[in-house]
Amino acid sequence: MDRRYMDARETAAFLNMSLSWVYRDSARCGLRGYKFGSGRNAKIQFEVNEVKRWADQRRMP
């Protein structure tokens, strides 16, 4: 299975949220990212299918 990832900026745009929300609050709300690298150069990425699934779960009735 081919996994595609979005960086934090792309994730924020996809969800129409601020970049600071993605870094600060997304994990608390259940949207967990992946950390690639270490130290100050580490990049936070989000799997596209997980972001879509997370957004679908928040649909209001």
Backbone bond lengths (Angstrom), bond angles and torsions (degrees), N, CA, C in turn:
res aa  C-N    CA-C-N  psi(-1)  N-CA   C-N-CA  omega(-1)  CA-C   N-CA-C  phi
1 M - - - 1.450 - - 1.521 109.11 -
2 D 1.295 116.25 131.98 1.463 122.06 -178.43 1.526 109.58 -88.33
3 R 1.317 116.21 120.62 1.464 120.91 178.78 1.521 109.17 -97.24
4 R 1.313 115.65 132.98 1.461 121.43 175.52 1.516 107.92 -113.37
5 Y 1.320 115.51 142.38 1.453 121.17 -177.46 1.519 110.31 -122.94
6 M 1.346 114.79 150.92 1.462 122.12 173.37 1.522 106.68 -117.26
7 D 1.316 115.84 143.90 1.460 117.73 173.54 1.528 108.97 -77.91
8 A 1.315 116.57 176.93 1.467 121.20 -175.27 1.528 111.38 -61.51
9 R 1.311 117.73 -38.78 1.470 121.07 -179.29 1.531 110.72 -65.70
10 E 1.324 117.00 -44.14 1.466 120.52 178.57 1.522 111.14 -65.57
11 T 1.338 116.81 -37.56 1.451 120.98 178.29 1.523 110.75 -64.65
12 A 1.319 116.81 -43.40 1.463 121.12 178.30 1.527 110.36 -60.71
13 A 1.317 117.44 -43.74 1.464 120.87 179.43 1.532 110.82 -65.51
14 F 1.323 116.78 -41.96 1.456 121.18 -179.70 1.526 111.14 -61.23
15 L 1.336 117.07 -40.50 1.460 121.90 -178.10 1.524 113.29 -89.65
16 N 1.323 116.79 -3.90 1.462 122.39 -176.19 1.534 110.73 57.37
17 M 1.319 115.02 44.38 1.460 122.94 178.52 1.523 107.69 -121.94
18 S 1.326 116.32 167.42 1.461 119.76 179.01 1.526 110.04 -78.58
19 L 1.303 115.64 155.64 1.457 121.56 177.36 1.521 110.45 -62.54
20 S 1.324 117.08 -38.40 1.463 119.44 178.63 1.523 111.10 -64.34
21 W 1.335 119.28 -34.37 1.457 121.08 176.30 1.523 110.39 -62.37
22 V 1.318 116.59 -42.32 1.467 120.32 -179.46 1.525 110.01 -60.13
23 Y 1.322 117.49 -46.26 1.461 120.23 -179.06 1.530 112.20 -71.35
24 R 1.299 117.99 -40.01 1.461 121.84 -170.01 1.527 113.28 -90.56
25 D 1.322 118.57 -42.61 1.458 120.92 -167.20 1.522 116.17 -116.20
26 S 1.309 119.09 -13.70 1.467 119.27 -173.54 1.530 112.37 -61.25
27 A 1.318 118.17 -42.79 1.469 120.26 -179.36 1.527 110.67 -64.18
28 R 1.313 117.27 -38.86 1.462 121.26 178.97 1.524 110.78 -63.91
29 C 1.319 116.93 -29.22 1.467 121.75 -179.69 1.531 112.50 -90.54
30 G 1.324 117.08 3.13 1.461 120.62 175.69 1.511 115.40 100.43
31 L 1.307 118.74 0.98 1.463 121.95 178.35 1.525 107.71 -98.22
32 R 1.307 115.87 99.91 1.460 121.14 -174.54 1.519 110.15 -95.60
33 G 1.322 115.91 135.54 1.452 121.76 179.25 1.512 111.84 -99.94
34 Y 1.315 114.88 178.87 1.454 123.27 176.55 1.518 107.75 -116.94
35 K 1.307 116.78 136.89 1.457 121.72 -179.74 1.526 108.15 -103.71
36 F 1.327 115.37 117.96 1.456 121.69 178.73 1.527 108.33 -108.82
37 G 1.306 116.61 122.43 1.452 121.26 -177.66 1.517 110.06 98.59
38 S 1.326 114.67 -173.52 1.455 119.00 -179.40 1.520 109.54 -143.25
39 G 1.306 114.47 160.94 1.458 120.06 177.97 1.514 112.87 69.63
40 R 1.320 115.09 -150.31 1.466 121.27 -176.66 1.516 113.51 -69.60
41 N 1.324 116.62 -19.95 1.462 120.37 -178.54 1.523 113.06 -92.35
42 A 1.322 117.88 4.69 1.466 121.34 -179.90 1.524 109.63 -64.65
43 K 1.302 115.43 142.97 1.462 122.19 179.04 1.520 109.53 -115.10
44 I 1.312 116.53 133.62 1.452 122.13 175.72 1.526 107.56 -94.68
45 Q 1.316 115.48 126.56 1.452 121.60 -179.35 1.524 108.29 -128.63
46 F 1.320 115.83 154.63 1.457 122.16 179.71 1.515 108.43 -126.02
47 E 1.327 116.73 134.57 1.450 120.65 178.84 1.532 108.73 -71.74
48 V 1.304 117.48 130.96 1.464 123.56 -174.62 1.524 111.35 -56.23
49 N 1.325 117.62 -48.18 1.473 120.20 -177.70 1.519 111.53 -64.79
50 E 1.332 118.22 -35.58 1.460 120.78 178.26 1.530 111.37 -67.65
51 V 1.330 116.83 -38.16 1.469 120.29 178.60 1.527 109.71 -65.82
52 K 1.318 117.02 -43.71 1.468 120.58 178.71 1.522 111.08 -63.05
53 R 1.328 116.95 -43.15 1.464 121.41 179.32 1.532 110.45 -64.60
54 W 1.336 117.04 -41.91 1.463 121.77 178.09 1.533 110.15 -60.97
55 A 1.327 117.03 -44.46 1.460 121.05 -179.37 1.534 110.71 -65.56
56 D 1.324 117.47 -40.30 1.472 120.48 179.31 1.521 111.77 -63.85
57 Q 1.319 117.49 -32.85 1.465 121.45 179.74 1.515 112.20 -70.15
58 R 1.322 118.12 -17.00 1.462 122.01 -179.21 1.520 112.41 -95.98
59 R 1.307 118.17 6.45 1.459 121.98 179.67 1.525 109.21 -63.78
60 M 1.302 115.36 132.62 1.478 120.63 179.41 1.518 109.54 -80.51
61 P 1.342 116.53 145.45 1.476 119.62 -179.13 1.522 110.91 -69.92
